[in-house]
Amino acid sequence: MVEMSDEDFETAVDDALDAIPEQLLAMVDNVVVLIEAEPEGGEDLLGLYDGVALTDRGSDWGMVDLPDRIFIYRGPTLRHCDDADHVREEVAITVVHEIAHHFGIDDERLHALGWG
């Protein structure tokens, strides 16, 4: 398990978000990115998209809907990685992966593209 402060992990997430092209980030609609210690249910997920993908939203979506949420899980990420550089790499991949779900891209396609 990699030892990393909360602040350094948060910086890794911020850096991953900063690396997303501005044109793409501008199309992200009503999403909040949250860092959590562990996923519910004891799963070893590195991240999770909880929301309605843009491709599944109807014309009435957003009237009273709460923001979609992207969770980045600190504990599983630190247990999965070998060192701080690996953490930053996995966080970047996880952020892209979860944002892709927001755009309606499924796991199968993400794995085929190398973002699994």
C-alpha positions in Angstrom: 0.0 0.0 0.0 1.2 3.4 -0.9 1.4 6.0 1.8 0.1 9.4 0.6 -1.4 12.3 2.4 -5.0 13.4 1.8 -3.7 16.6 0.3 -1.4 14.8 -2.1 -4.2 12.5 -3.2 -6.5 15.5 -3.7 -3.8 17.2 -5.8 -3.6 14.0 -7.9 -7.3 14.2 -8.6 -7.1 18.0 -9.3 -4.2 17.4 -11.7 -6.2 14.7 -13.5 -9.1 17.0 -13.9 -6.8 19.8 -15.1 -5.4 17.4 -17.8 -8.9 17.0 -19.4 -9.1 19.2 -22.5 -11.1 22.3 -21.8 -13.4 21.7 -24.8 -14.4 18.3 -23.3 -14.7 19.5 -19.8 -17.0 22.3 -21.0 -19.4 19.6 -22.1 -19.6 17.9 -18.7 -23.0 18.9 -17.3 -24.1 19.0 -13.7 -21.4 16.7 -12.3 -19.4 16.9 -9.0 -16.2 15.0 -8.4 -15.8 13.7 -4.8 -13.0 11.9 -3.1 -14.1 9.2 -0.7 -12.0 6.9 1.5 -13.8 3.7 0.6 -16.6 2.6 -1.7 -19.8 1.3 0.0 -20.1 -2.4 0.3 -16.4 -3.2 0.6 -15.9 -3.3 -3.2 -12.4 -2.5 -4.5 -13.5 0.1 -7.0 -11.1 2.9 -7.8 -13.9 5.1 -9.0 -17.7 5.2 -9.7 -20.0 7.3 -11.8 -23.4 7.8 -10.2 -25.8 9.6 -12.4 -27.6 9.7 -15.7 -25.3 9.7 -18.8 -25.8 12.6 -21.2 -26.9 10.0 -23.8 -29.7 8.9 -21.5 -31.1 12.2 -20.5 -34.5 13.3 -21.7 -35.7 16.8 -22.4 -37.1 17.1 -18.9 -33.8 16.1 -17.2 -32.3 18.7 -14.9 -35.5 20.3 -13.7 -35.0 19.1 -10.2 -32.2 16.5 -10.5 -29.2 16.6 -8.2 -25.8 16.7 -9.8 -24.3 13.4 -11.0 -21.4 12.3 -8.9 -18.0 10.9 -9.7 -16.4 9.2 -6.8 -12.6 8.6 -6.6 -11.8 6.1 -3.9 -8.6 6.8 -2.0 -8.2 3.5 -0.1 -8.5 1.1 -3.0 -6.3 3.3 -5.2 -3.5 3.4 -2.7 -3.8 -0.4 -2.1 -3.7 -1.1 -5.9 -0.6 1.1 -6.6 3.1 0.5 -6.1 4.3 4.1 -5.6 3.1 7.7 -5.8 3.7 8.0 -9.5 1.5 4.9 -10.0 -1.2 6.5 -7.9 -1.2 9.7 -10.1 -1.4 7.5 -13.2 -4.3 5.4 -11.9 -6.1 8.5 -10.7 -5.8 10.1 -14.1 -7.1 6.9 -15.8 -10.0 6.6 -13.3 -11.0 10.2 -13.8 -11.1 9.8 -17.6 -12.9 6.5 -17.2 -15.7 8.0 -15.0 -16.1 11.1 -17.1 -16.4 8.8 -20.1 -19.4 7.1 -18.4 -21.0 10.6 -18.1 -20.8 10.7 -21.9 -22.4 7.3 -22.2 -19.3 5.2 -22.9 -19.6 1.8 -21.4 -16.9 -0.4 -19.7 -16.5 -2.7 -22.7 -15.7 0.3 -25.0 -13.4 1.9 -22.4 -11.5 -1.4 -22.0 -11.1 -1.6 -25.8 -9.7 1.9 -25.8 -7.3 1.2 -23.0 -9.1 3.1 -20.3 -10.4 0.1 -18.4 
